[in-house]
């Protein structure tokens, strides 16, 4: 049995991840690949409950370290119960956000040291790393404008000021540039179908490997 691949989508709010995730699933299914679409924080019943705490605007007093530990508690469940078993069974996993989001939001956004995140990463992920990560990138004003236009009440992260997202975006871009083999940085200000074409080309390469 050939091990499945892990594909992750990252980017700040409003860059169009959900649309591209759905297209990615369809594209892989056209290749007869069995696909599991999931998200972080979330993806299991415990992780979805942790997500509800993390996104709750009534919990603004949570420290950055508590936030990071909750992200990794959710991730541990997600890896142990969904991602590792799926990959072992030959299923490809597509995750709406994963580990890089902790470096972007808790590292860049909240200012926690990358070394603290790396310790948790080693504990929880072991040797698991995404095979391919799409970073959908757009200027903060454009992304936040789009996000605001389509959502209802903002959650705890969406309520952050623009400079939080500026730092998160910069941290994402720095990680992507440091690992060019794994990341594809996509200009998310382009039309949806043009972005999808770039994604499909990268997926086809991975399928052919
Ligand atoms: P979303 O999946 O609807 O975008 O919401 C999840 C929020 O959680 C989003 O604002 C990013 C944030 N987040 C982190 O801060 N750190 C993480 O490690 C992950 C996975 C998400």
Boltz pocket constraint, residues with backbone or C-beta under 6 A from the ligand:
constraints:
  - pocket:
      binder: B
      contacts: [[A, 13], [A, 39], [A, 40], [A, 41], [A, 71], [A, 96], [A, 97], [A, 98], [A, 99], [A, 100], [A, 101], [A, 102], [A, 103], [A, 105], [A, 106], [A, 157], [A, 158]]
      max_distance: 6.0
